[in-house]
Amino acid sequence: MRMSIRSMRAGAIALAAVMMSSMVACSGPSASEKASASFHNSVSAARDALFEEAKATTEGFFDLDESLGLRGGAEELPAEMDQYVMGNARGYVERLTQAIHRDGERTAPNTKAILIGPKVYDGPAVSTLTEAHSRAEIVTEQCIDARTSPRLDAQGNPIEDSNNIVHEIFFLDHDKDGKLKIFETASGRVESCPLAA
């Protein structure tokens, strides 16, 4: 039985389609797939770079804040703190630093709290900080474990509840000087840190 021209043409088209798909499978990803993968890789790399920048900011802030506690605060916030904080966060840090100095408090000598984290915060939005969430380039979280590093009063006695674990959420954005800084924070005492140590 002879095949009609139509069935021969259909068979040839089907064979060509099979051969084309085999060639695509052998030749690897298409140009559009490569472009998509390249885009996702660059987005991922940018996100990783932003986190590394945020990590450097939060760790630098932690170290300077700890040294201020050991010195007994300060009448004025040191200029170097401006490379880590701005906006509301700067105001919080300045007021606390001045209060510690005014009250004669200090961190117990030769001690330092333990920093756990930071990591990118992916928990629920802080309801009172909706604007901060929308403005932030990145939001991080960390814990400060001060159980072995209490604050002392003017007489050198440990201040009640100063040796605890605090969970902090930091909202970061680039300042006009190009540095990524903490501009808003949320924190609270916790029984145990929600981040893996």
C-alpha positions, 0 to 999 in steps of 0.5 A: 500500500502506497503512502499518500504525499500528505502522510509522507510529508507528515512523517518527514515533519515528525522525523525532523521534529524528533531530530531537532529535539535530539539536537537541542538535547545534545547541544545543552541549554538554549540561549534563553535558558543560558540568559535566564540562568545568568540572570539568576546567578547575578541576582544571587551574587548581588544578594550574597554581596549585599548580605556580606556588606550587612554582616560587616556592618552589624559585626562592626557595630557589635564590636564598637557597642561592646567596647563602649559598654566596657568604657562606661558609655560616653557623653557623645557618640563616637564619630566612628559609630556613624559608619554603622548607624543612622536615623532612628537607630543612631538615636537609640544607640546615642541615648543608651550610651549617654544613659550608661555614662550618666548613671556610672554603669559599665559592662563587667571588665574582661567580658564580652557578649556573644554574637550569634548570627547575623542571618537574613531575616525571613520571619514575619514583618514587624507590624509596627515597622511597616515603613522600615520593611518597605525601605530596607535593602536588607533585613537581618537578625541576630542574638546577643548572648550576655549571660556571662557579660552583665552590666554593672552599676556605679557601685560595681554590682551586677544590674538585674536582668542585664545578663540575658539573651536579646534577639535583634532585627536590623533594617539596613539601607545605604546612606548618602555616603554609600555605606550600608547602615542600620537605620531601624531596629526591633529587639526583645529578650528571649529565653533562647536564641531562635538562630542556630548557634 
